[in-house]
Amino acid sequence: MHTHIHRHLRRWFEPYHTHGMVMLSGVLAALLPHVYGLSFDAYLLARMPGHVVYLYDAGRENIHVPPPLRYQLRYQPGHQPEYQAGKDVKKSKAVVAILAEKNLEQHPGEPIHAAAAESSAPSVAAVRDFPAMGSAVFPVSRIPNWGAFTTPEEWSRTYEDMPAHAYVDVPAYDTDKLNVTVASLLVPERNTAELTRKLFYSTIFFGKYELDNAREFTGIHPALDLKLPLHTPLHATAGGRVLAVESDAELGLHVVIEHRHPTDGTFYSLYGHMGTAAVSKGDTVTAGQYIGTVGMTGMTTAPHVHWEILRAQGSDGSYVPYDPVIVPARTQAARRVVNPAEFVKKYGHLE
């Protein structure tokens, strides 16, 4: 039964989505805890194994906090209840661990790209002897005109099957234009260009896994998810050296490339959910060089690339993966990651 329901939920939302995390409401939301056999005194609005999900307090007294507060949870099949802060949340044995308390505050702060890294910039010699960054670029230069497609056959085409006339230039990352509902772009008339923008940036920087809440710092996603056809060629955001080509359950096959800037420090670009990798650890790459293809590896339900830019950590400029469990303040996030679109905007003019 669970598989049957998952299949239908994915069928409804997959054309617009990447991670299989859909935020539901109303009667369906109320039914989900019972469908999954979970005895929450709240609405479990989405749950996929291994994903961070959201539990909204239904105002029951057994949760000793005033409603409505959000908790971020991680599903742990077969584990006994574990949680922080001593919150008495009733739940079944199949269950979840509360990884963070509520964090609904919208954090003001300076633009991400303007924050200084805590680690010191690399030495002149270290930069001189390292491959040049060059002019930063997006991993792709043209994308399918998603907003113009109307049939499942058009949506499901691979890169090889997508005709050249179906492509448009990469739209600008503009949160003001992204923060609209899909419905508003379909009625009273279809706004193809804006619909393409919204679908391409399927999960924004520190956004939630839902298209209709495209506001930064409402979720814990420290990257941009770019919706692309299966097998689409991907290119290095900047010049540097391949630090790692690895695979894990969450990011699937992914490539990490190190970039060194003479004054702004060391950065690492990460490309997740790849299908193939055309580079190996230690390879030198230039900005825009082909590095592999879009896949569906790791935790994903539709082809896309998870595109992340991390700052080096510590005095030695180490690469440290970043997987926040609560929504950070902008200043906190800026110490660890950079919005990839802002990175290209700032370093796209370098030669």
Residue pairs with C-beta under 8 A, 6 or more apart in sequence:
1 35
2 35
2 36
5 35
9 22
10 20
10 301
12 22
13 20
13 22
14 20
14 301
14 302
15 152
15 155
15 302
16 182
16 199
16 202
16 211
17 202
17 209
17 211
17 301
17 302
18 202
18 203
18 209
18 225
18 227
18 300
18 301
18 302
18 304
19 48
19 51
19 203
19 209
19 225
19 299
19 300
19 301
20 48
20 51
20 300
20 301
21 46
21 48
21 51
21 53
21 209
21 210
22 46
22 209
22 210
23 45
23 46
23 54
23 208
23 209
23 210
23 213
24 32
24 45
24 46
25 45
29 43
29 44
29 45
30 43
32 43
32 44
32 45
32 46
32 47
33 39
33 40
33 42
33 43
33 44
36 44
36 47
36 94
37 92
37 94
38 44
38 47
38 91
38 92
38 94
38 95
39 90
39 91
39 92
40 55
40 89
40 90
40 91
41 58
41 60
41 62
41 63
41 89
41 90
42 55
42 56
42 57
42 58
42 60
42 63
42 89
43 55
43 56
43 58
44 53
44 55
45 53
45 54
45 55
45 56
46 53
46 54
46 209
47 53
47 75
48 75
48 299
49 75
49 77
50 74
50 75
50 249
50 250
50 299
51 74
51 75
51 209
51 299
52 72
52 73
52 74
52 99
52 220
52 325
53 72
53 73
53 74
53 75
53 96
54 70
54 71
54 72
54 73
55 70
55 71
55 73
55 89
55 96
56 68
56 70
57 63
57 65
57 67
57 68
57 69
57 71
58 67
59 67
59 68
62 88
62 89
62 90
63 87
63 88
63 89
64 87
64 88
65 87
65 102
69 102
69 104
70 102
70 103
70 104
71 87
71 89
71 98
71 100
71 101
71 102
72 98
72 99
72 100
72 103
72 220
72 325
72 326
73 96
73 97
73 98
73 99
74 96
74 97
74 99
74 325
75 95
75 96
76 82
76 95
76 96
76 97
77 94
78 93
78 94
79 95
79 97
80 93
80 95
81 89
81 91
81 93
81 95
81 96
81 97
82 97
83 89
83 97
83 98
84 98
84 99
84 100
84 101
85 98
85 101
87 98
87 101
89 98
99 325
99 326
100 325
100 326
101 326
103 326
103 327
106 217
106 218
107 217
107 327
107 328
107 329
107 330
107 331
108 330
109 329
109 330
109 331
109 334
110 330
110 331
110 334
111 342
112 205
112 330
112 333
112 334
112 337
112 338
112 339
112 342
113 338
113 339
113 342
113 343
113 345
113 346
114 334
115 331
115 334
115 335
117 264
117 265
117 311
117 312
117 335
118 313
118 335
119 265
119 266
119 311
119 312
119 313
119 314
119 315
119 316
119 317
120 265
120 315
121 261
121 262
121 263
121 264
121 265
122 130
122 260
122 262
122 265
122 266
122 317
124 262
126 260
127 260
127 261
127 262
130 240
130 241
130 260
131 239
131 240
131 241
131 284
131 285
131 286
132 239
132 286
133 238
133 239
133 240
133 259
133 260
133 261
133 287
133 347
133 350
134 238
134 239
134 286
134 287
134 288
134 350
134 351
135 238
135 287
135 347
135 348
135 349
135 350
135 351
136 237
136 238
136 287
136 343
136 344
136 346
136 347
136 348
136 350
137 235
137 237
137 238
137 287
137 288
137 344
137 348
138 170
138 237
138 341
138 344
139 226
139 234
139 235
139 236
139 237
139 271
139 305
139 307
140 170
140 226
140 228
140 232
140 233
140 234
140 235
141 169
141 170
141 235
142 167
142 168
142 169
142 170
143 167
143 168
143 169
143 170
143 171
143 196
143 200
143 226
143 228
144 157
144 162
144 166
144 167
144 168
144 196
144 228
144 229
145 166
145 167
145 168
145 192
145 196
146 195
146 196
146 199
146 200
146 227
147 185
147 190
147 191
147 192
147 193
147 194
147 195
147 196
147 197
147 198
147 199
148 166
148 192
148 196
149 155
149 166
154 166
157 166
157 229
158 229
158 230
158 231
159 228
159 229
159 230
159 231
159 232
159 233
159 293
159 294
160 231
161 229
162 229
168 193
168 196
170 200
171 193
171 196
171 197
171 200
172 197
172 341
173 201
173 204
173 224
173 339
173 341
174 197
175 204
175 214
175 215
175 216
177 194
177 197
177 198
178 197
178 198
178 201
178 204
178 214
179 214
179 215
180 194
180 198
180 214
181 211
181 212
182 195
182 198
182 211
182 212
185 191
185 194
185 195
185 198
186 195
198 211
198 214
199 211
199 227
200 226
200 227
201 214
201 224
201 225
201 226
201 227
202 211
202 225
202 226
202 227
202 304
203 209
203 219
203 221
203 223
203 224
203 225
204 214
204 215
204 216
204 221
204 224
205 216
205 221
205 222
205 223
205 224
205 339
205 340
205 341
206 216
206 217
206 218
206 219
206 220
206 221
206 222
206 327
206 328
206 333
207 213
207 214
207 215
207 216
207 218
207 219
207 221
208 218
208 219
208 221
209 219
209 221
213 219
216 339
217 327
217 328
217 330
217 333
218 327
219 327
220 324
220 325
220 326
220 327
220 328
222 308
222 322
222 323
222 324
222 333
222 336
222 337
223 270
223 272
223 306
223 307
223 308
223 309
223 337
223 340
224 306
224 307
224 308
224 339
224 340
224 341
225 304
225 305
225 306
225 307
226 304
226 305
226 307
227 302
227 303
227 304
228 294
228 303
228 304
228 305
229 294
229 303
230 275
230 294
230 295
230 296
230 303
231 275
231 293
231 294
231 295
232 293
232 294
232 303
232 305
233 290
233 292
233 293
234 271
234 274
234 290
234 291
234 292
234 293
234 294
234 305
235 288
235 289
235 290
235 291
236 257
236 269
236 285
236 286
236 287
236 288
236 289
236 291
237 257
237 259
237 269
237 287
237 307
237 309
237 340
237 343
237 344
238 257
238 259
238 267
238 269
238 287
238 347
239 259
239 284
239 285
239 286
239 287
239 289
240 257
240 258
240 259
240 260
240 269
240 284
240 285
241 257
241 258
241 282
241 283
241 284
241 285
242 255
242 256
242 257
242 258
242 279
242 280
242 281
242 282
242 283
242 284
242 285
242 291
243 256
243 257
243 258
243 268
243 281
243 319
244 254
244 255
244 256
244 281
244 319
245 253
245 254
245 255
245 256
245 277
245 279
245 280
245 281
246 253
246 254
246 256
247 253
247 254
247 297
247 298
248 254
248 298
249 298
249 299
250 298
250 299
251 270
251 272
251 273
251 297
251 298
251 299
251 306
252 272
252 273
252 274
252 295
252 296
252 297
252 298
252 299
252 300
253 273
253 274
253 275
253 276
253 277
253 292
253 295
253 297
253 298
254 270
254 271
254 272
254 273
254 274
254 298
254 306
255 270
255 271
255 274
255 277
255 279
255 291
255 292
256 268
256 269
256 270
256 319
257 268
257 269
257 270
257 285
257 291
258 266
258 267
258 268
258 319
259 266
259 267
259 268
259 269
260 266
260 267
261 267
261 347
265 311
265 312
265 317
266 311
266 312
266 317
267 309
267 310
267 311
267 312
267 338
267 343
268 309
268 310
268 311
268 312
268 319
269 307
269 308
269 309
269 310
269 340
270 306
270 307
270 308
270 309
270 310
271 291
271 292
271 305
271 306
271 307
272 298
272 305
272 306
272 307
272 308
273 294
273 295
273 296
273 297
273 298
273 300
273 303
273 304
273 305
273 306
274 292
274 293
274 294
274 295
274 297
274 305
275 292
275 293
275 294
275 295
275 296
275 297
276 292
276 293
276 295
277 291
277 292
278 290
278 291
278 292
278 293
279 285
279 291
279 292
285 291
294 303
294 304
294 305
295 303
296 302
296 303
307 340
308 322
308 337
308 340
309 337
309 338
309 339
309 340
309 343
310 319
310 320
310 321
310 322
310 336
310 337
310 338
311 335
311 336
311 337
311 338
312 318
312 319
313 319
313 320
313 336
314 320
320 336
322 336
322 337
324 333
328 336
